[in-house]
């Protein structure tokens, strides 16, 4: 699957047929000696902590971006919690108040960023 100078093509093709296999799962070219290890490390099915099953090679991306149990920070209190709990927590947490340093009024945390425009 790579460009080879025409002069080397026959030797290269013989080498590839002897030493390289195409992975039946991802179609990557893998040395025959490493195929078993490739399949076990990349394509074995694993279960995430959210109970979703996937190939091992996809687990890190899933845990970082789509897992409902991935850790995230609350925008109001910086507490780390699971993504699927974030919305409920931020509704509660953003409804707390803090006094404005300029006008002294109690302001909802979820409105604190917008408050300086209407303050005073």
Number of C-alpha atoms within 10 A of each C-alpha: 5 4 6 11 9 8 8 9 12 12 9 14 13 11 11 15 10 11 13 18 17 13 17 9 9 10 9 13 15 17 16 17 11 11 16 12 11 16 18 12 13 15 17 12 15 15 12 16 12 11 9 11 13 15 15 17 15 14 19 12 10 15 16 13 11 12 20 16 16 17 18 16 14 19 14 15 11 9 12 13 15 15 19 14 14 20 12 10 16 18 11 11 18 17 15 14 15 13 13 16 9 9 10 11 13 13 16 17 20 18 12 17 10 10 14 12 8 6 12 10
